[in-house]
Amino acid sequence: MLNDEAVRGTNFTCIHAGPMDGWAQFRLEPPNAPVPMQGKLFLRNLLGSAGLEMSLNVVLPGQGMPFLHKHRQNEEVYVVVGGRGQFLVDGECIAVAEGSVLRLSPAAARAWRNNSEAPLYFLCIQYGADSVIQGGTLDGQKVEGKPAWPQ
């Protein structure tokens, strides 16, 4: 269950969404979703992140996205962190399991389902399709000093 007490500092925000087995308690209702959705928590506003949207998701056995959808501007990356299921992308059925990473362009028609007997857990990261970043270690800078961990 989401702990409402975020840890905030000048340069960070940390929320505590709880263990994955509690994600099924997250719920979206219209107008925040086209239909009521169980097991989805959007993080952009909670984290104060203007550059991307991220959500925590769980799909219970036998459930799935009941309609196809696409995006106008955002690419998505799905990172499966537990369980197994299927994504339907432009008519192609893709089996996914823990460790699968799937990138979808905005135009890709998509849906997903859990066709297994255990929950399917994934992260969904949305970002502007035309944005360009210098990622990886190329953007990092070493800071003077050593980590001072509390005792």
N, C-alpha and C positions, 0 to 999 in steps of 0.2 A: 504494500500500500504506500502511496506517495506521502512522504513526510513533508508537510508544508513549510518546515523550517529550512530554507536554503542557506547555504554558507556562501556569503558574498564578500568580496574584497574589491579593491580598486581595479584589479586586472583579472578577476575570475568570478565564476558562479558555479556552485556545486549543488545539485539536488540529489535526493535519495529516493529513487523510485522503488527500491526494495527488490527482493529476489524475483527471478523470472516466474516462479510458480504463483506469484501474486499479481502478475500483469493482467490476468483475465478480469480483474476488478475495475480496470480502467474502462471508461465508457465515453463515447461522443454521441451527442444528440443533435438533430437539426436545430438551428441553422449551421452549426459547426461541422456537420457532415450531411451528405445527401439523404442518408438513411441512418437509423440508430446503429452504432457500431460498438461492439464489445471488444476489449483487448487491445486498444490503441491509445497511446498517449503522445501528443505532439509536444516537443521540447523547446521550440524556438522562443516562444514568449517566456517560458519558465527560466530559460538560460540567458535571455536578453541577447540572442544571436540574430543579427540582422542579415548576415550573409548566407545562411542556409537554414533549412528546416530539417529536423530529424524526429523520427518517431520510434517508440518502442512498440512492438506488436506481438501478439500471440493469437494463433488460430487454433481453436480446439479441434479434436478429431471429428471428422465429418463436416466441418464448416469451411466456409470460404467467402471470397468476394462475390456477391450475387450479380454483379454486372461488370461489363468491360468498361474501362476508362482510359483516357490518355491525358496529357498535360498540354497547356498552351506554351509555356516557356521553360519549365523545369525538367532537367534530367533527374533520374533517380538511380541510386545504388542501393541494392538490397543485400544485406549481410546476414546469412542464416547462422544463428548462434546456438540453435538446438532443434532437434527433431528433423522430420522429413515432410516433404509435400511436393506440390507442382505449381509452376507458374505457366500461364498461357499467355504467350507474347506473339502478337500478329498471327495467331492461329497455330503456332508451334508450342507443343507441350514440353516443358523443360523440368526434369526431375531435379529437386534441390534437397540438400541435406546439410547438417552442421558443417560449416566451413565453405559453403557455396557463396559466391559473390556475383551478383548479376547487375549490369548497368543497362539502363533503358533510356533511349532518347525520348523527347517529349511526344513524338508522334506514335510511339509504339502503343498499340491497343493491348491492355493487360488486365489480368485477373489472377487470383491465386486460390489454392485450396489445400486443405490438409486431408490427404487420403490415407493417413496412417492411424495408428491407435494411440499415439502420444501427441502432446501439444507441439506445434510448430512455432518457434520463436525466431523473430528477425528484427533487425534494425533497418529503417528506411531513411536514407539521406537524400534530400532534395537540394538542388542548387541551380543557379541560372545556367542554361545550356550553352550560352555564348560567353560565359565567364572564363577567364584564363588566370591560373595562379601559378606561381613558381613554388612547387611543393617539394616534399621530401626533405632531405638534409640541406638542399640548396638555400632554403629560406631561413635556416637556423643560424643563430649567432651564439658563440660562447660568451658566457657572463663570468666576470671575475669572481673568485671565491669558490669555496667548496660547499656542498650541501651540509647544513647544520641540523640534523635530525634531533627532535626532542628525545629525552631519555625515557 
